[in-house]
Amino acid sequence: MKKLIILFLLMLMVWQAEAQKTYGTTGGDLIFSTAIGQLGGSDISGPLRFSAFYHANHLVHYDFSSNTGIYMGIGVRNIGFIADFDSLKVKFRSYALSFPLAFKLGEMDGGTYFFAGVAMDLMFAFKEKRFVNNDRVYRQSQWFSPRTRTFVPHVFAGVCMAYGTTLKVGYYLSNFLNPDYARTENGIRVKPYANSETNLIYFSLGWTVRNKEGKARFRERRG
């Protein structure tokens, strides 16, 4: 992981050195997410989880031509899912630092383009809440919690339209919850997420805005 982070930083420096081909963007998302799999031996079912806060990203784009390019960067996202079991409802979420790398195909100069890539998410602020008949009976918040995987990779694909509107879908390749997590209850060691499969899937509506330097180059190209 350290080697990946060092490579990420080196690539950023190289791209910044090629200023005529690079530009930055800032953006955010509205995220609808759920999980596919099982929790406690039961299939996960429940409503889509909606989150609007806090999502932000800064991306560095490198365009090979007017039709192809790549981007990488860093973002903060609020991701999780809701599980319904008759009278019991459980909500899981974690804030994550996300490090995406994606390939772009389409019109790079302010038009519509498609993108697809992979990201590594570092989970750093976990929360679990339980409700019985809509009354909250349990709440747990923890920084860098062992209840979830520390690093969770995901793949994503989407489209960025004119004026920076983005639509995206993503799928997490490993468990969100940590099946090996154990705690002591009444003197007994238990694993609440053992034999669970909790792969997140999400849909997002977002926006992205070019930085001032990128906007100036865009105007020059457009004339």
Secondary structure, DSSP 8 states (H G I E B T S, - for coil): -HHHHHHHHHHHHHHHHSGGGEEEEEEEEEEEEEEEEEETTEE-----EEE-TT-EEEEEEEESSSSEEEEEEEEEEEEEEEEEETTEEEEEEEEEEEEEEEEEEE-TTTS-EEEEEEEEEEEEEEEEEEEETTEEEEEEEEET-TTB-SEEEEEEEEEE-GGGEEEEEEEESS-SB-TT--EEETTEEE-TTTT-EEEEEEEEEEEEEE-HHHHHHHHHHH-
